[in-house]
Amino acid sequence: MTTSPPIADWQELAKSKRDSVFAKIPKAWLLPFSQTSQYTETSTLSVLDVPRTCGILTEKELDITENHDATELVNMMSMGDLKSVEVVTAFCKRAAIAQQCVNCLTEIMFDEAMARARECDEFLEMEGKVMGPLHGLPISLKDSFNVKGVQATIAFVSFISRPPSATNSVLVDILHSAGAVFYCKTNLPQTMMSADSHNNVFGRTLNPHNLSLTAGGSTGGEGALLAMRGSAMGVTTDIAGSNRIPALCCGISSIKPTASRIPFAGGVAPGRLGSPGSILPGIGPCGRSVRDHSLFLKTVLDAHPWLLDPHTLNTPWRTAEPFTKSLRFGLIRGCKERPLHPPIARALHTTATRLKAAGHTIVLLDEKIPDLYRSALLAFRYFLLDPKKTPLTHLQASGEPPVPSLQTCTFRELDGWEPSLDGLWDMNVERAGILQKYHGLMVGERLDAILMCGYQGIAPRHDTYGLPIYTVLQNLLNYPAGILTCGKASREADAAFVEEGRVYEPAYEPEACEGVPAHVQIVGKPMMDEELVEVMKVVERILKESE
């Protein structure tokens, strides 16, 4: 196989791309350099209050972006209480501020968004009805989704010379038909196989809670933007935790539905197409409330996406009734290779305790499940099936170097491992055994969901996230799963959960994680995404009531 010679000056090409994006921020929305120069990856500052204190947003725009979830905003626009132009302007402003604080955007479409917002308002005024269930709602997209007329470099320098997308991704078409307004695309890691959204084209996305911590990946731009309240709803992908890791790092909510329910066609992939592996990428929303996840999923499935993407399952949205009965939760408290840090151990304990107090049942699964570390190791063997190592060829095409986090998100046990057709058969047998074990537990224990962590700690320092042990499991099983925020790290409150002599990976640093969001992960049953949404609503309500 021949490859193109490296680009003579890849750094200059990357800089020109960054500059072209930044130039699309209106001058009136720029923060002073004396302020933004403080926002570096070594700073421990929180920038969550910058949008409120910088003076760029009006009081009404602050209210729009801070006090309403997507569901409520759509309702207010449909009733005429808000104009789409007002809502889109507010989120464009806030996204511009977020970009200057945490570097979360890859493409800016503010002008196109304002034109679309005016179109939504005029349609409502002329027709007396909304365009669809997402009427006038600004939605942010991971960079890998194609939007006609906009580039999708997915953070490869060698992709910068590619022309803008000629068509929309199937999902983008569906959301547009439902009335959505697209105003920005968001940052991701080089190769999209790291939990640090860092690349040589756009740089590193920072965590708004503490700039020295990772925003997660591979959809870290969405996580950071939503934490800054610069988006009402974001659209993400997930093959090892890309939807859930940024949510748990940045203190927002997300859901990864069963793969192949939401259409994947028409996007840009960093790897080789046609993998013989059995782990499928999924697409899901991230946002401010579980009911927003329901709004997204119902909207997409009601559009019959299987008619547009042959790989999407013909499974219409089912309206699951809210749970009134006592639920049964399986509880997984971690694995010995990646023990839970005190803030996460406390979050899990607190959630389980509150669920029990509300009349729900907790069933311990620690000794009943297959080895979590070994399960993740199997998943990563599937990710290494491409003998051509296609993502690396995209790097070689420009001469850009790999980013540091690519060295920390791999299993040392797989150094030198090479795929084979014979080995793939054995892998599939091993996966089937793991799937059978979890299926037996779900059915035998009559579980409604599993309660566990999505990561052993809160958002760690840059380039130290390591392996996604607790999120890749659901991709291996093709089980739906979601993230909910559960309190914040507190050295005082977490002290009771410190285990003396325990080696934490990465290192547990109480001072560094003080005040950073903690989380829990709720895992549902395959093809029962509607029920998972209702279970998450139960947990969300219990956690909010106890705040």
N, C-alpha and C positions, 0 to 999 in steps of 0.2 A: 504493500500500500504506500503510495507516495503522498507526501504532505506538502503544503505550501510553505515557502520560506517564511521565517518569522517577520513580523512587521518591524520596519527599521526603527521606529520610535514609538513603542506601544504606550509609553507614559504620556507622550504628547497627545496621542489619539484619545486616551482615557480622559485626560484633562479637558480636551475640547468637548467631549460628551458631557462631562460634569458642568462645564461652563454654560453649555447650551440649555441645560435644564434649569440652572440657577437664574439665568437671564429671563425666564418666564415668570418670576416672582415680581409683581408690581412694586415699584420703588416705595410706594406708600406703606407697604407691608414689611419693609426691611427693618431689622433690628440693628442698632449701632454696632460697629465692629468691636468697640471696646467691651461690649457685652458678650457677643458671640465668641470672641477669642478665648473666653474662659471655659467654653463648653468643649472640653477635650476628653479623650478616653481615659485619662489618668485622674480627672477631677472626680470628687465624690459629691458634687452638687446634685440636688434635685431641681429639675426644671419644670415640674408640674404646674407651678404657679405663674410661670412666665406669660402664658396667654392672657391671664386675668390682670396682670400688673403692667404689661407693656404699653397699654393704651391704644392698641390697634383695633380691638374689637369694641363695639358699642355694648351697652348694658343688655340690649335685646339680643345681640349676637352671642354674648356670654350665656344668657339664659337658654338660647336655642341649643348651644353646643354642650352645656353642662347639666341641664336639668330634665332632659327628655331622652328616652331610648328611641330606636328607629320606629317601633310600632306606634308610639305616641306621635312622633313627628309626621308620619304618613297620615294618621287620623286627623291631625290638626290641619294639614294641607288639604285633605279631602273635604274638610268642613269649611275651608276658607279662612280659618283663624291664622294661618301662615301662608305666605307665598313661597313657591319653590325657589324663586330668585333670592328671597331672604335667607332661606335655609342653606342654599348652595353657597351664597356669598359668605355666610358665617363659617362654614366648614372649609371653604377655600382659604380664607384668612387664617384659620387656625392650623390648617395643614402647612401653610407657608411658614408660620411661626415654628411649628414642630420641626420642619425641615432644617431651619436655622439652629435649632437646639440639639436635635438628636440624629439628623442626617438619615431620614427614613424614606425619602422619595426617590424614584428613578425616572419617572415621567410626570410632567405637569400638564394638565389639560384644562386649566381654569377658564380660558376663553370659550372653548367648546362646551364646557359645563354650563356657563352662563347662558349661552344660546339655547342649549337644551332646556334649562330651567324656564326660560321665557316661553319656550314651546309648550312645556307642561302647563304653565299658568294660563296661556292663551287657549289651550285645549279645554281646560276645565271651565273657563269662562264662556267659551263658545258652545261647547257640547253639553255642559251641565253635568258631566260625569268625569271620573278620573281615568287616566290612561290605563291603569292597572293597579295591582295590589302594592306596588312600590312607587306609586305616583310621586314624582318630584324628589325622590330620596337620593341624596348623594352617597355613592358607594365607591369605596376604594378597592383596588385590585392588586393582587400579587403580580409582579412584573411578568410572570410566565403566561399570563392570559393575553391573547391577542385582541387588540382594539384596532379597527381599521384606521389607517393613517398614522398610527403611532408605533414607534419601535418596540421591540421586545428583545433586548440584548441578553437578558437573564444573566447579566454580570460577567459575560465573557468579552474581553477586548476584541477578539476575532469576530464577534457578532456586530460590532459597532458599524462596520461598513455595509451591513445588510440593509436593504430598503425597509421603510415602514411596512407594517403588516397590511396585506391586501384585503384581508377578511377578518371578521370577528371570530373568536372562539364561540362554539355553540352556546356555552353558558352565558357569554356576554350578550349574544343575540336574545336569549330568553329573558335576561334581566332588563335589557333595553325595552323589549316589548311590554314588560310589566311596568314600565314607567321610570326605571332607574336613571340616574344621572351619574356618569363617570367623570371624575375630576382629577384623579391621580393614580399612578401605579407605584408600588412600594418595593423596598430593597430586600435582597436575599443573599445567601452566601455564594461564593464561588463554587460551582458544581452542584449547588443545592443539596449537598450531603454533609452539612455541618450545622451545629446548633449556634453558630456565631454568624450573624448576617454581616459579613465582611468580604469585600472583594476589591480588585484593583481598578475597577471602573468607577464605582460610586463611593468607595470607602466603607467605613464601619458605622453601622447603626448603633446608637447608644441607648441605654435604659433610662427613661425619664426619671425614675425613682432615685437612681444613683448612677451617674454617668460612667463610673468605673466598672459597672457590671454589664453583663451581656443582656441584650434584648431578646436573645433566643433566635432560633432558626428552624426551618429555613424561611419562615415568613416573619422575620423579626421586624421588618419595616411596618407591617400591619400591626404587630403587637405594640410597638412604640407609638405609632400614630394614634391608635385607639386609646392608649394610656394617656396621651396628651389631649384626648377628646377632640382630635382633628378628623375623626371619622365617626359616622353613626353605625356603619356596618362594613366589614371587610370580608373579602373572599380569598380563601387560601387553599393550598393543596396539602396533602399529608401522605407520606409513605413510610415514615419512621417516627412521626411526631411533629411534623412541620406546622400543623395547625395548632397543636396543643402546647408545644414548648414555648413559643412566644407568649401565649396566653398566661401560662404559669409564671413566666419570668416577669411579665409586665403588669400582672394583676388585672386581667380581663377574663372574659368567659369565651369559650369556644366549643365547637362540637365537630367531631369527625364521624360522619355517618358511614354506614356500610358502603364499601367500595362498589362502584358501578351503578349506584342509584342517582348520583348527580353526574351529568355528562362531562367527560374529560376531553372530548374531541376538539381539535382546532387550536390547542395551545402549543407552547414551545417547551420541549424537553431537553434537559442537559445530556441525557444518556442515549443509548442506542434503542431504537424501537424494536419490538418483536421479541422481547425477552421470554424465554421458556419458563421463567420462574412463576411462582404462584402467589406472589405478593403484589397486589394491585394498588395503584395510587388512588387516593380518595380526595374529594373536594368538600369543603365545609365552610361555614361562616364563623367569624369571630365578632364579638360585640359586647354590649352592655347588659343584656338580659337573656334569659333562656327563651322568653317568648319571642325575642327577635330571631333566634335560631329557628323557631317554629315557623315564623313568617317567611324566612328565606327558603326553608325546605319545602313548605307547602306551595309557595309560589312557583318554584322550579318544577316540582313534580306535577302540579296541576297543568303545566304547559306541555305535558306528554313528551319529555325529552327523548324517549326511545324512538320517536319518529324522526329525530334529527341526528342521533348518534347511535349506530347499530350496536355499540358496545354497552349501551345503557339498558338496564333491566326495565322491563315493562311492569313497573310496580307503582301504581298510583298512590298518592298520599292517603293514608287512613287517619281519620280523626279518632285519636285515642282518648277515651274518657279520663278526666282527672282522677287520680287515685284517691279513694276514700278508705280503703282497707289498709291494714298494717302491711308494710313491705318487708321483704327479707333481703338483707344485704350480705354478700360474702365480703370478708375483710382480709386484705393482704397487707401485711405490715413490713414488707421489704425482703431483701435477700442479703446474705452475709457479705457478698462482694461489694455491694453498694448500700451500706446501712443508712438509715434515715437520719438526716441532720435534726437536731432538736426542734427547730421551728416547724418542720414537716411532721415529725413524730407527734408534736403537740396538736397540729392542725388535724391530723388523722384521728388522734385520740378524742379531741374535742368534738369532731363531727360524729364519730361513732357514739359517743356519750349522749349527745343531744338527740340523735336519732332514736336511741334506746329510750330516752326520757319521753320522747313523743309517741312511744308505743310500737316502734319498729324493731325488728329482730336482726341481730348481728351474728353471723356464723363465721368463725375463724377458719381461714383456708390455708394458712401458712404451711402446714405439714401435709396438705392434700394436693397441692399443685405441682406441676413439673418445675424443674429448676429454672428460675427466671433468667439467670445469667446464660445458661446453656441455650435457652430458647432464643435469646437475643443474638447469641453467636450464630445460631442457625439462620436467623433472618439476615444477618450480614453476609453470610455465604451466598444467599440469593442475590444480594446487591452486587456481588463480585462476579456474576456469571458471564459478563461480557469480556471475552478474551482480547478484544481490541481496546478495552479501557477508553471508550469514546470520550468521556468528559476530559480526560487528560490530553487527548489529541486536540481538543478545542483550546487548551492552554498552550500547547506547543505551536499551534498555528500562529499565535501572536508573539510568542516568546515571553509572555508574562509568567512570573513565578507563582507557585501555589501559596495560598495564605496559610498562616500558622495553624489555624484550627483544624485543618485537614489532617494534621499529624496526631491530633488528640482525640479524634472521633472514630478510631479504628481499634479492632481487637488485635493485640500482639499475637494472639494464638493463630491469627490468619496471615501473618507475615510469610510470604512465599507460597501461600495456598493458590492452587490453580484449579479452575473448574473442569469438570469432565462430564460427559453424558452419563457414564456409569454412576458417578457420584451423585448426579442430580436425582436419579431414581431413589437412592438411599436418603437423600434430603427430603424428598416428598413423602417417603415412608415415615421419617422422623416427625415431620410436620403433621402428618395425619394422626400420629399417636398423641401429640400434644393437643391437637384439636379435639380428639376423642375424649381426652381426660377432662378438658374444660367443659365440654358438652355434658359429660356425665355429672360433673359437679353442678352445673346450672340446672339440669333436670332433676338430679337426685336430691339436691338440697332445696329445690323449689325456689331458686333465687330470682329476684326481680332485677338485681344489678350487683356489681362488685364495687366496693369502695377501696381505693388504693391511692397511692401518690402517682404523679406523672413524672416526678424527678425526685431524687433523694434530698435535694436542698432547695433553697430559694435561688434566685438568679445568681450565678457565680461570677467571678471575675472573667474578663475577656479571655477567650481561648482556653478556658479550663473546664468547659461543660462536660466534655468527654462523651461517653456512650449513652445513648437514650434507652437504657435498659427497660424503663417502666412505661415507655410509650410505643416502642416498636412491637411489643407483645401483641397489642390490639391489631396492628397491621398484619402480623403473622397469622393471627386467628381470623382476621376480617370481622372483628367485633366493633360496633360503634362505641365511641367514648367521648366524654366531654370534660372540660376543666371548669371548676368554680373557685373563686377566691375565698380563702378562709383565714381572715385575720392578717396580722403582720408579725414579722420576727421581732422578738423582744428578749433581750438578754436576761431580764429578770424573770419573765414568765417561762422562758425556755430552759432555765437552769435545771428544773426538775427532770428534764428529759435528756440531759447530758449523761452519757455512759462513760465512766472513767475507763481509760485504757483503750477505748474504741478508736480505731483509725478511720477517719472520715475521708471520703474521696468525692470531690476535691476537699481541701482542708476546710474545717468549720471555723469561721472567723466571726464571732459574735458582733464585734464592732462594725465590721464591713456590711453585715446584713441587717443591722438595726433598722426597723421601720419598713423593710422591704416586704411586699406581699407574699404570703404563704398560700397554699392551694390544696385541693383534693381533686382526684380524678374519679369519675363515675363511668363504669363500663357496663354497657347493655348487651343485649342478645342480637345476633346477626339478623338483619332484615326487620328488626323491631325498633327502628330509629324513633318512631312515633312514641313508643312506650318509654324509651330512654329520655326523650324530651320531658315527658310527664314526671318521671322519677327525678330528673334534675330540677324541675320546678319545686318538687317537695323539699329537696335538700337545700335549694336556694332560699326558699321561704324560711326554713328552720334556721339557717345560718344568719339571715337578715334579722329575724325576730330576736336572736340572742346577742346581736351586736350591742 
